[in-house]
Every structure is written in structure tokens, then in C-alpha cells.
Amino acid sequence: MIELRDLRPDDADLLYAWRRDPDVRRWMSDADFPDEAAHRAWVERLAADPDRHGWIITREGSPAGLLTLTGLDGPHRRAEWNWLVGDAEARGRGVGRAAQVLGLDRAFHELGLHKVFAEVLADNDAALKAQAAAGFRREGYLPGHVLMAGEPRDVVLLGMTAEMWAAKGDAIRAPLLQAKLISPRS
Ligand SMILES: CC(C)(COP(=O)(O)OP(=O)(O)OC[C@H]1O[C@@H](n2cnc3c(N)ncnc32)[C@H](O)[C@@H]1OP(=O)(O)O)[C@@H](O)C(=O)NCCC(=O)NCCS
């Protein structure tokens, strides 16, 4: 079963290990990888700042990944989606797919957002496929949008509105419920 729980400051060590994993880090566009102190400040802010929210994705109760929404305080009820499945053994097994449904439900039903968007490196096939499968719409292609190790990299802009999720969410949720990867919404 895949679930989300709120991020806690004591998740910092595990998150630091995940963020340092080359298989995660190569897809994260934070320009420079933070040192440990900057990482801890980032986790504390994620746990406390009303402008952002972080959830640990759990798999059978154990931490498997991280999902964040940033920009919650802005005037547009729009937030940026970022996520990773940090437990390498859990990748490619539907954890991301299930976490997306849970995260989009939180975004639109609990946080009352109007829109969620994501900037994904254009060669990140796993993220692009997973997000397309959840109904994210490709809204733009941004050439040379980020610098990674000093090199310009292209980015795909993805978006999902509350209206889109209301129309598509049940169909995307159904196979995950059937596979018992998630439980019904209460
Ligand atoms: C992107 C990520 C979060 C997806 O989570 P996941 O648990 O691995 O994905 P799932 O197992 O739920 O797969 C969902 C879909 O993604 C696609 N996918 C997953 N892994 C893939 C891979 N290695 N290559 C291509 N497509 C892949 C598949 O289409 C899959 O659908 P399917 O099961 O119907 O085939 C995860 O792979 C990850 O953390 N990657 C490293 C960090 C990262 O890229 N984060 C996103 C930054 S924008």
C-alpha cells in the first residue's frame, strides 16, 4: 500500500541520502547540490513554511520517496510539483503512479489549488511518462531553461488543473485501487 505522510524534520538524514543518489540527482535541476547544513534548512522549511508542503511517500509503511508542492501562498492557487522515489528498489513498481494520485487529491481536494505544474528535464523519460499517465498536459518546451553542471538543459513544462483532475482522476485511480496500491478516499 502506498500512502503519504507529512514530512518531519527527522526525515532529514534519509532525504539527504536520497538527494545525493546519482540516479536521483541527475534529474534534479537545483543548480548546485546543497551542503548538509543547507539541506537541513531546506527540510525544516519544507516542514514549517506555509508556502510549501512536503510529504514522505511510504510503501508498506516505510519511506520510499518525497513529494513537494511549492508556492502555496501565491495569488494564483497554483503550486509547483516536485517528487522523487528515493528507494531505488521501489522505482518502476507503481509507487510513483500511486503517489501522484494521492498527491493530486491533496493538492486539489485538501489544499484547494487551481493548478499544479512541473518542470521536468526533457530527457527524463520516467518522469514524463509517469506524469503523462496521470493526465498532466504538456504545456511548453523551454530550451536551455536550466544549467546543470554549467550545461544548458531543456525542460518540459507540464500542468494539471483542478478541472482536469476532476474529469480524469477516477479513471486514473481505478486500476491503482484494484491493485490495492492505494486505499479508497474517505
Ligand atoms: C520519476 C519517478 C518519480 C517515477 O516513479 P516510479 O515509482 O519509478 O514510477 P512508476 O513505477 O509508478 O511508473 C509510472 C510510469 O512511469 C514510467 N516509467 C517508470 N520508470 C521508467 C523508466 N525507468 N523509464 C521509462 N519509463 C518509466 C512508466 O510509463 C510507468 O508506467 P507503467 O507502470 O504503466 O509502465 C521515479 O522514477 C524517480 O524518482 N526518478 C528519479 C528522480 C526523478 O526523476 N524525479 C522527477 C523529477 S521531475
The ligand as a Gaussian input file, in Angstrom:
#p B3LYP/6-31G(d) Opt

LIG

0 1
 C       10.058000       9.650000     -11.865000
 C        9.743000       8.743000     -10.671000
 C        9.263000       9.604000      -9.503000
 C        8.613000       7.773000     -11.104000
 O        8.305000       6.943000     -10.012000
 P        8.260000       5.354000     -10.180000
 O        7.727000       4.794000      -8.915000
 O        9.603000       4.886000     -10.627000
 O        7.227000       5.203000     -11.367000
 P        6.118000       4.093000     -11.547000
 O        6.688000       2.727000     -11.245000
 O        4.890000       4.465000     -10.814000
 O        5.870000       4.178000     -13.104000
 C        4.937000       5.073000     -13.654000
 C        5.139000       5.116000     -15.143000
 O        6.388000       5.768000     -15.376000
 C        7.042000       5.166000     -16.469000
 N        8.357000       4.741000     -16.015000
 C        8.753000       4.364000     -14.768000
 N       10.072000       4.089000     -14.749000
 C       10.508000       4.301000     -16.010000
 C       11.787000       4.218000     -16.630000
 N       12.886000       3.873000     -15.945000
 N       11.866000       4.529000     -17.956000
 C       10.775000       4.895000     -18.660000
 N        9.542000       4.997000     -18.108000
 C        9.416000       4.709000     -16.811000
 C        6.182000       4.051000     -16.942000
 O        5.382000       4.564000     -18.010000
 C        5.278000       3.753000     -15.791000
 O        4.033000       3.341000     -16.210000
 P        3.711000       1.766000     -16.373000
 O        3.864000       1.182000     -14.993000
 O        2.321000       1.762000     -16.881000
 O        4.724000       1.240000     -17.341000
 C       10.982000       7.900000     -10.237000
 O       11.393000       7.085000     -11.278000
 C       12.137000       8.751000      -9.727000
 O       12.162000       9.152000      -8.580000
 N       13.126000       9.026000     -10.573000
 C       14.320000       9.776000     -10.139000
 C       14.020000      11.217000      -9.695000
 C       13.169000      11.981000     -10.688000
 O       13.364000      11.869000     -11.892000
 N       12.208000      12.762000     -10.174000
 C       11.361000      13.584000     -11.005000
 C       12.000000      14.912000     -11.257000
 S       10.934000      15.889000     -12.296000

